[in-house]
Amino acid sequence: ASGALACADMALMFPMMKPYVAGLPSGSMLDADIDVGGNMARLDIRRMHLGIDGSVLLNADGDISDVLNPSRMAGDITFSGKIGNLSPWRRMLADALGDIAIPPMDFDGDISFGGESYDGSLRAVTSGGRLALDGSFSGKGADYDIDLTAERFPVSAFMPTLGVGIVTGRVTASGHGFNFFSPDTGIDADLDIASIEYNR
């Protein structure tokens, strides 16, 4: 199925969406192209394309099983997209983001999940910089692994009040638990900063 819907009409059809589209420019359209098969036991997402002109573009494909049973739900999803001009959404996002900004960027990645375990990767390119993240998390054991690489990544584009500009480096960490007062909690981390610029 494919089609387009004016965001203003979407707000009339679904009043709960009105706060999310209220600040968009007049005439903004939601484009959708979705090809899904299967059933609730196994949903095959052959193609999903969603876009709001000038703001957000998302493409995804993959599969999800046991859709109606959250405790057993599992899936593999690959995604890519673009984030453009989010200034019309700024009022809606203000409470959630605080001083954090979201600059224009391209991104892609994948995620596999099942039960309380997650494994995925994310690549993002913005303002001439790159960010790569690989990670896994097991909710049952609270075990996690993270590998984050930044190449001339503009931290100030996301956190303008932090005072940090462009960063190149890598962080790896693996651990168990998040209660740092517990003797069962442990973490092994390595930080390698090749370069960092501070804003004045």
C-alpha positions in Angstrom: 0.0 0.0 0.0 1.2 3.5 -0.8 -0.2 7.0 -0.6 0.1 10.5 0.7 -1.8 12.3 3.4 -1.7 16.0 4.3 -0.5 16.3 7.9 -3.3 18.8 8.6 -5.8 16.1 7.6 -4.1 13.5 9.7 -4.6 15.8 12.7 -8.3 16.0 11.9 -8.6 12.2 11.6 -6.5 11.5 14.6 -6.8 14.3 17.1 -4.1 12.8 19.4 -1.6 13.6 16.5 -2.4 17.3 16.4 0.4 18.4 18.9 2.9 16.5 16.7 2.1 18.2 13.5 0.8 21.6 14.7 4.1 23.4 13.9 4.7 21.9 10.5 4.7 24.2 7.5 1.3 24.5 5.7 0.9 21.8 3.1 3.3 19.3 4.7 2.6 15.8 3.5 3.1 12.3 5.0 4.2 9.9 2.3 3.9 6.1 3.0 4.8 3.0 1.0 4.4 -0.2 3.0 4.5 -3.8 1.9 3.8 -6.2 4.8 2.8 -9.9 4.7 2.4 -12.8 7.0 0.3 -12.9 10.2 0.6 -12.1 13.9 2.7 -15.2 14.4 5.3 -13.9 11.9 5.1 -10.5 10.3 7.2 -10.0 7.2 8.0 -6.3 6.6 9.2 -6.4 3.0 9.3 -2.7 2.6 8.4 0.3 4.8 8.9 3.9 3.7 7.6 6.8 5.8 8.5 10.4 5.2 7.4 13.9 6.0 8.8 16.3 3.5 11.8 18.2 4.7 11.7 16.7 8.2 12.0 12.9 8.5 12.6 10.0 6.2 12.6 6.3 7.4 13.0 3.1 5.4 12.9 -0.3 7.1 12.5 -4.0 6.4 12.7 -7.2 8.4 10.5 -9.5 10.3 8.8 -9.7 13.7 7.4 -12.9 15.3 4.8 -13.2 18.1 3.6 -9.7 17.6 0.8 -10.0 20.2 3.0 -11.6 22.9 5.5 -8.9 24.1 7.3 -11.4 26.4 8.1 -13.7 23.4 8.2 -11.1 20.6 11.4 -11.3 18.5 12.6 -9.7 15.3 15.3 -8.5 13.0 14.9 -5.0 11.5 17.2 -3.1 9.2 16.6 0.6 8.8 18.0 3.8 7.2 16.8 7.3 6.8 17.4 11.0 7.0 16.6 13.7 9.6 16.2 17.1 8.0 14.9 20.4 9.3 13.2 19.7 12.7 12.8 23.3 13.7 8.9 23.0 13.2 9.0 20.2 15.7 11.1 22.1 18.3 8.2 23.2 20.5 6.9 19.6 20.7 10.3 18.1 21.4 11.4 20.8 23.9 10.4 19.1 27.1 11.8 15.7 26.1 15.1 17.1 24.7 15.9 20.0 26.9 19.2 21.5 25.8 19.8 18.7 23.3 19.5 19.5 19.6 19.0 17.2 16.6 20.9 18.4 13.6 20.3 17.2 10.0 21.8 13.7 9.5 21.8 10.5 7.6 21.6 7.3 9.5 21.4 3.5 9.1 21.5 0.5 11.3 19.9 -2.8 12.4 18.5 -4.3 15.5 17.8 -7.9 16.5 15.7 -8.5 19.6 14.1 -11.4 21.4 12.7 -11.5 24.9 14.8 -9.1 26.9 17.9 -9.3 24.7 18.8 -6.7 22.1 21.7 -6.5 19.7 22.2 -3.7 17.1 24.2 -1.2 15.3 23.8 2.5 14.3 25.8 4.7 11.9 25.2 8.4 11.7 26.7 11.1 9.5 26.2 14.8 10.2 28.1 18.0 9.7 31.1 16.2 8.2 31.4 13.8 11.1 30.6 10.2 11.7 29.4 8.1 14.6 29.3 4.3 14.8 27.7 2.4 17.6 27.5 -1.4 18.1 25.9 -2.8 21.2 24.1 -5.6 22.9 22.0 -5.8 26.1 20.5 -8.7 28.0 17.7 -7.5 30.3 17.6 -10.7 32.3 21.2 -10.6 33.3 21.7 -6.8 32.9 24.8 -7.6 30.7 25.8 -5.1 28.1 28.5 -4.5 25.5 29.1 -1.1 23.8 31.6 -0.1 21.0 31.3 3.6 20.1 33.5 5.3 17.5 33.5 9.0 16.7 35.3 10.4 13.7 35.3 14.2 13.7 31.9 14.1 15.3 30.4 17.5 16.1 29.3 17.1 19.7 28.3 20.8 19.8 25.7 20.1 17.1 23.8 17.9 19.6 24.8 19.5 22.9 25.5 23.2 22.2 25.8 24.2 25.8 28.3 21.5 26.8 31.4 23.4 25.5 32.8 20.5 23.5 33.2 20.8 19.7 34.6 18.1 17.3 35.7 14.8 18.8 37.5 11.8 17.4 37.9 8.7 19.6 36.5 5.4 20.7 34.8 4.0 23.8 34.4 0.3 24.5 32.7 -1.0 27.5 31.2 -4.3 28.8 29.6 -4.9 32.1 27.0 -6.3 34.3 24.3 -4.4 36.3 23.6 -0.7 36.8 23.4 -0.5 40.6 26.9 0.7 41.4 26.2 0.1 45.1 25.9 -3.6 44.5 28.9 -5.8 44.7 27.6 -7.8 41.7 27.9 -4.8 39.5 31.0 -4.6 37.3 32.3 -2.7 34.2 35.3 -2.9 32.1 35.8 0.2 29.9 38.4 1.7 27.7 38.4 5.3 26.4 40.7 6.4 23.6 40.4 10.1 22.6 42.5 10.9 19.5 41.4 14.6 19.4 38.9 16.9 21.1 38.1 20.5 20.5 36.6 22.8 23.2 34.4 25.7 22.3 35.3 29.1 23.8 
